[in-house]
Amino acid sequence: MQTNRKCACSYSCPPSDPKLEPPPQAKNSGPKAVDFVCEDDVKRAIARGEKIYVNARTIITPSARDLGQSSEIFAKRN
């Protein structure tokens, strides 16, 4: 079954074939891990009552790690 869709470019594109469309991406639930964390980031998160999401590739400065671990501010993401 073909549907008449308009593409994002606002031009009237021909109907698409659903068999040729890529599968829908799995929705990533939750926040994304950050790339870098400094001490100011941790202080800001503490003041706001937020968590900082990190993964194995996140760079965390030593002072941020000390403050964040004592405050339990870091949350691990895959």
C-alpha positions in Angstrom: 0.0 0.0 0.0 1.5 3.3 -1.0 0.8 6.5 0.8 1.1 10.0 -0.7 3.6 11.7 1.6 5.4 15.0 1.4 9.1 15.0 2.2 10.7 17.5 4.6 11.9 19.7 1.9 8.3 20.8 1.2 8.4 19.7 -2.4 5.7 17.3 -3.6 7.7 14.0 -3.9 6.4 10.9 -5.5 4.8 8.3 -3.2 7.3 6.1 -1.4 7.3 2.3 -1.4 7.1 1.1 2.2 9.3 -2.0 1.3 12.2 0.4 0.5 12.0 2.4 3.7 14.6 1.7 6.4 13.3 0.1 9.6 12.4 2.6 12.3 15.2 3.4 14.7 14.9 2.2 18.2 14.1 5.1 20.4 16.7 5.8 23.0 14.9 6.4 26.2 16.5 8.7 28.6 19.3 11.3 28.5 22.5 10.8 26.5 25.9 10.4 28.2 28.1 13.5 28.1 31.6 13.5 26.6 33.4 15.6 29.2 32.7 16.6 32.9 34.5 19.3 34.9 34.1 20.4 38.5 31.8 23.3 37.5 29.5 20.8 35.7 29.2 18.7 38.9 28.6 21.8 41.1 25.9 22.9 38.7 24.2 19.5 38.7 24.3 19.4 42.5 22.7 22.9 42.7 19.9 21.8 40.3 19.4 18.4 41.8 20.3 16.6 38.6 22.4 13.6 37.6 25.2 13.6 35.1 25.0 10.7 32.7 28.4 9.2 31.8 29.7 6.1 30.0 33.0 4.4 29.6 34.2 7.0 27.1 33.3 10.1 29.2 36.3 12.2 30.3 36.0 13.3 33.9 38.5 15.6 35.5 39.9 14.3 38.9 38.3 17.1 40.9 34.9 16.5 39.2 35.2 12.7 39.9 36.0 13.4 43.6 33.1 15.8 44.1 30.7 13.8 41.9 31.4 10.4 43.6 31.0 11.8 47.1 27.7 13.4 46.0 26.5 10.4 44.0 25.9 12.6 41.0 27.0 10.3 38.2 24.6 7.8 36.5 26.0 5.3 34.1 24.7 4.9 30.6 25.6 2.4 27.9 
